[in-house]
Amino acid sequence: MELSPHVYDKSVRRRRAVLGLLVVSCLILLTAYFGESAGGGLRSIQRGFNEIISPIQEGASRALKPARDLVGWFGDTLDAKGDVETLRAERDALRQEVVANEAAARENTELRAQLEMTQALGLGDYGPKGARVINYDPSVWYSRIGIDKGSSDGIREGMPVIASGGLVGNVLEVTRGSAQVTLITDHTSGVPARTNKGRPKPVQGVVESSGAGNPNDLVMNYTPPRSTVRVKDRIVTSGTNSRRFESLYPPNLPIGQVTRIEDPGADSQEIHLRPYVDLRALEFVQVLTAVNGGEGE
């Protein structure tokens, strides 16, 4: 049923009058409230109203507390998960940084040791060129290694290879960007050597593989009869040619230290020595590029 325009206008005017009256009443009450003393009637009414409402508010607050706690727990859990992910990322970054720093420190130590040995033995004239070991022979003897320098770097077959402790071997095969090195523990290797001290003169021989597959054991054979060698004597390259092997190495490169002697003083005596270089843990080596006609740099 539709209202006539006269009735509709009368209803709107009535609503506006009521709204205006409410606004005026609110203004009068606010003015009176702020203007009266603490013991006034309006303030007493407010206190009474608060006393009635407070228990209701407290009950509602208690009833809603589990819900608020649950919402808070979810929020804290999400925040904690984000913090954990951030901490994990920071941990991984720090771990990578520590590993990189440790690797750099290890490499610096090794390269410094190589430089010190090169200077101490006066090998600068032999054109030492640094290289990184990139692979090992898969056999249990680790008789060969691969390095990341080749013919484009001046590497040639037969060149001696050393590490910070002493002699490693010699270059066997060369490509443009890499080379294969035969270690002194290989069964084909033979190094003209001598004792570092003489009684009354150094004892000459040839250092070879012991044939037992032990990278920590070499044998010096072909020593003169009745020659005197003792445990802990140091063995170095002689730099001279023997009856069996042509020397590829300059003199006085450290090879190893005598550990035991079988049949001492006999023609067939075997002088066992432990290499100074751990041939199973090579990371950096140097190739002497100017030995016996090598081109050098």
C-alpha positions as MATLAB code, in Angstrom:
seq = 'MELSPHVYDKSVRRRRAVLGLLVVSCLILLTAYFGESAGGGLRSIQRGFNEIISPIQEGASRALKPARDLVGWFGDTLDAKGDVETLRAERDALRQEVVANEAAARENTELRAQLEMTQALGLGDYGPKGARVINYDPSVWYSRIGIDKGSSDGIREGMPVIASGGLVGNVLEVTRGSAQVTLITDHTSGVPARTNKGRPKPVQGVVESSGAGNPNDLVMNYTPPRSTVRVKDRIVTSGTNSRRFESLYPPNLPIGQVTRIEDPGADSQEIHLRPYVDLRALEFVQVLTAVNGGEGE';
ca = [
       0.000    0.000    0.000;
       1.499    3.265   -1.096;
       1.552    6.389    1.135;
       0.221    9.670   -0.206;
       2.737   12.497   -0.638;
       1.154   14.432    2.242;
       1.506   11.488    4.670;
       5.130   10.775    3.514;
       6.212   14.393    4.075;
       4.645   14.448    7.507;
       6.498   11.237    8.469;
       9.863   12.631    7.303;
       9.344   15.873    9.277;
       8.526   13.860   12.382;
      11.736   11.809   12.073;
      13.834   14.903   11.578;
      12.246   16.541   14.626;
      12.999   13.464   16.759;
      16.623   13.365   15.501;
      17.101   17.051   16.253;
      15.646   16.596   19.711;
      18.065   13.699   20.396;
      21.054   15.743   19.251;
      20.052   18.697   21.434;
      19.499   16.357   24.389;
      22.964   14.786   23.922;
      24.570   18.201   23.827;
      22.744   19.278   26.984;
      23.748   16.049   28.790;
      27.424   16.336   27.744;
      27.509   19.962   28.841;
      25.956   19.095   32.142;
      28.238   16.047   32.632;
      31.487   17.903   32.099;
      30.274   20.878   34.065;
      29.147   19.098   37.253;
      31.279   17.941   40.152;
      32.568   14.390   40.769;
      29.618   13.685   43.029;
      26.988   14.871   40.567;
      23.968   12.888   39.539;
      25.100   12.104   36.011;
      28.409   10.780   37.235;
      26.587    8.634   39.799;
      24.455    7.223   37.019;
      27.639    6.470   34.999;
      29.213    4.643   37.940;
      26.079    2.606   38.476;
      25.950    1.731   34.805;
      29.619    0.688   34.911;
      28.971   -1.513   37.942;
      26.235   -3.281   36.033;
      28.159   -3.608   32.776;
      31.610   -4.514   34.186;
      30.691   -8.106   35.236;
      29.152   -8.639   31.819;
      32.309   -7.322   30.112;
      34.547   -9.439   32.333;
      32.511  -12.566   31.624;
      32.567  -11.895   27.907;
      36.312  -11.285   28.083;
      36.879  -14.593   29.857;
      34.633  -16.414   27.414;
      36.483  -14.942   24.437;
      39.984  -15.397   25.912;
      40.544  -18.915   24.412;
      39.585  -17.617   21.002;
      41.915  -14.627   21.385;
      44.697  -16.902   22.612;
      44.170  -19.238   19.646;
      44.330  -16.353   17.201;
      47.428  -15.043   18.968;
      49.029  -18.497   18.872;
      48.474  -18.760   15.131;
      49.939  -15.297   14.653;
      52.960  -16.081   16.844;
      53.449  -19.401   15.037;
      53.447  -17.723   11.638;
      55.863  -15.067   12.885;
      58.113  -17.735   14.444;
      58.064  -19.756   11.216;
      59.155  -16.690    9.295;
      61.910  -16.056   11.840;
      63.084  -19.681   11.576;
      63.278  -19.473    7.788;
      65.247  -16.234    8.068;
      67.602  -17.756   10.623;
      68.089  -20.839    8.455;
      68.962  -18.681    5.457;
      71.423  -16.695    7.578;
      72.891  -19.937    8.969;
      73.372  -21.393    5.488;
      74.999  -18.190    4.269;
      77.346  -18.132    7.264;
      78.177  -21.809    6.789;
      79.083  -21.216    3.146;
      81.187  -18.231    4.148;
      83.018  -20.279    6.802;
      83.695  -23.091    4.311;
      84.969  -20.607    1.725;
      87.206  -18.923    4.304;
      88.582  -22.263    5.489;
      89.297  -23.329    1.911;
      91.009  -20.013    1.171;
      93.103  -20.304    4.345;
      94.108  -23.879    3.471;
      95.037  -22.898   -0.077;
      97.034  -19.907    1.143;
      98.933  -22.119    3.580;
      99.756  -24.679    0.895;
     100.802  -22.093   -1.694;
     102.919  -20.245    0.864;
     104.650  -23.495    1.802;
     105.380  -24.204   -1.865;
     106.817  -20.724   -2.341;
     109.010  -21.086    0.748;
     110.357  -24.447   -0.455;
     111.025  -23.075   -3.938;
     112.967  -20.187   -2.451;
     114.841  -22.375    0.050;
     115.988  -24.827   -2.652;
     116.772  -22.090   -5.172;
     114.318  -23.429   -7.744;
     113.391  -20.057   -9.186;
     115.631  -20.625  -12.223;
     113.724  -23.807  -13.062;
     110.566  -21.903  -14.026;
     108.125  -23.310  -11.437;
     104.521  -23.085  -12.608;
     101.668  -23.695  -10.193;
      98.830  -26.084  -11.036;
      95.785  -27.520   -9.324;
      95.180  -31.263   -9.093;
      91.911  -32.056  -10.886;
      91.771  -35.875  -10.737;
      93.390  -38.992   -9.306;
      94.046  -42.285  -10.953;
      91.203  -44.640   -9.883;
      93.619  -47.398   -8.832;
      94.403  -48.003   -5.155;
      97.973  -46.847   -5.727;
      97.017  -43.317   -6.883;
      99.926  -43.690   -9.268;
      98.852  -40.792  -11.481;
      97.160  -37.445  -11.103;
      95.722  -34.902  -13.519;
      96.538  -31.194  -13.345;
      94.841  -28.157  -14.876;
      97.865  -26.921  -16.850;
      98.916  -28.141  -20.283;
     100.881  -27.327  -23.405;
      99.302  -23.877  -23.665;
     100.931  -23.121  -20.290;
     104.363  -24.360  -21.356;
     104.012  -27.842  -19.843;
     105.938  -30.614  -21.628;
     106.387  -34.347  -21.122;
     109.091  -35.328  -18.629;
     109.011  -32.126  -16.596;
     109.429  -32.648  -12.822;
     106.474  -32.016  -10.523;
     106.858  -31.015   -6.864;
     104.597  -30.059   -3.944;
     105.279  -28.229   -0.702;
     106.904  -31.299    0.905;
     109.101  -32.381   -1.976;
     109.089  -34.488   -5.135;
     105.778  -35.712   -6.590;
     106.682  -37.172   -9.993;
     106.977  -36.109  -13.621;
     104.687  -35.162  -16.490;
     103.620  -38.189  -18.547;
     101.073  -36.901  -21.080;
     100.060  -33.385  -22.099;
      97.017  -31.863  -23.770;
      96.467  -28.208  -24.473;
      94.702  -27.497  -21.175;
      95.752  -30.343  -18.849;
      98.399  -32.956  -18.150;
      98.821  -36.371  -16.538;
     101.556  -36.788  -13.935;
     103.208  -40.087  -13.014;
     103.783  -40.212   -9.260;
     106.993  -41.539   -7.731;
     104.930  -44.436   -6.306;
     104.067  -45.685   -9.806;
     105.675  -49.012  -10.720;
     107.235  -47.404  -13.823;
     108.892  -44.606  -11.873;
     112.592  -44.511  -10.969;
     114.327  -41.519   -9.404;
     118.152  -41.276   -9.153;
     118.654  -40.384   -5.501;
     121.170  -40.161   -2.689;
     121.367  -39.720    1.036;
     121.487  -36.101    2.073;
     124.468  -36.785    4.370;
     127.595  -38.796    3.544;
     129.605  -41.351    5.536;
     132.150  -40.400    4.258;
     130.172  -39.501    1.105;
     126.491  -39.682    0.093;
     125.109  -43.101   -0.833;
     123.706  -43.219   -4.360;
     120.764  -45.334   -5.519;
     117.427  -45.347   -7.345;
     114.115  -44.750   -5.581;
     111.290  -46.920   -6.906;
     107.861  -48.182   -5.927;
     107.908  -50.810   -3.214;
     105.512  -52.882   -5.334;
     103.169  -53.404   -2.392;
     100.627  -50.799   -3.440;
     101.481  -48.695   -0.393;
     101.709  -44.971   -1.259;
     103.615  -44.395    1.977;
     106.426  -46.804    1.140;
     109.221  -46.382   -1.407;
     112.438  -48.380   -1.826;
     115.924  -47.172   -2.718;
     117.693  -49.933   -4.630;
     121.060  -50.345   -6.395;
     123.084  -48.866   -3.584;
     126.822  -49.708   -3.495;
     127.838  -52.825   -1.504;
     128.636  -52.232    2.161;
     127.255  -48.682    1.964;
     126.012  -47.282    5.251;
     122.497  -45.888    5.433;
     120.587  -45.354    8.668;
     116.993  -45.030    9.704;
     115.833  -41.387    9.595;
     118.375  -40.475    6.911;
     116.902  -38.032    4.405;
     116.820  -39.036    0.742;
     116.978  -36.389   -2.007;
     117.323  -36.391   -5.790;
     120.889  -36.761   -6.962;
     120.410  -34.883  -10.233;
     122.672  -37.352  -12.007;
     122.052  -40.205  -14.397;
     122.290  -43.756  -13.136;
     122.998  -46.891  -15.123;
     119.247  -47.593  -15.356;
     117.500  -44.212  -15.273;
     118.067  -40.842  -16.845;
     117.534  -38.125  -14.276;
     114.612  -35.846  -15.036;
     115.081  -33.922  -11.806;
     117.404  -31.233  -10.500;
     119.510  -32.159   -7.460;
     118.462  -31.886   -3.813;
     114.705  -32.216   -4.206;
     113.409  -33.873   -0.994;
     111.975  -37.365   -1.586;
     111.511  -39.018    1.794;
     112.994  -40.315    5.042;
     114.366  -43.794    5.691;
     112.034  -45.932    7.821;
     113.760  -49.331    7.740;
     116.553  -51.258    5.983;
     116.339  -54.858    4.824;
     119.630  -56.822    4.535;
     121.706  -53.800    5.596;
     125.171  -53.664    4.027;
     124.436  -56.496    1.572;
     124.445  -56.173   -2.182;
     120.670  -56.734   -2.132;
     119.856  -54.311    0.682;
     116.536  -52.489    0.355;
     116.230  -49.076    1.923;
     112.595  -48.255    2.638;
     111.510  -44.659    2.962;
     108.324  -42.735    3.543;
     107.650  -39.927    1.016;
     107.614  -36.414    2.415;
     104.559  -35.599    0.304;
     101.207  -37.189    1.095;
     100.465  -38.320   -2.443;
      96.853  -39.154   -1.557;
      96.021  -35.591   -0.552;
      97.527  -33.443   -3.282;
      95.703  -30.236   -4.097;
      98.368  -27.953   -5.581;
     101.647  -28.778   -7.302;
     104.380  -26.988   -9.204;
     105.828  -28.036  -12.545;
     109.497  -27.181  -13.091;
     109.357  -26.022  -16.693;
     113.050  -25.215  -17.218;
     114.827  -28.455  -16.292;
     117.016  -30.350  -18.797;
     116.227  -28.140  -21.723;
     112.702  -27.203  -20.713;
     111.482  -23.963  -22.247;
     110.282  -22.309  -19.030;
     108.292  -19.141  -19.123;
];
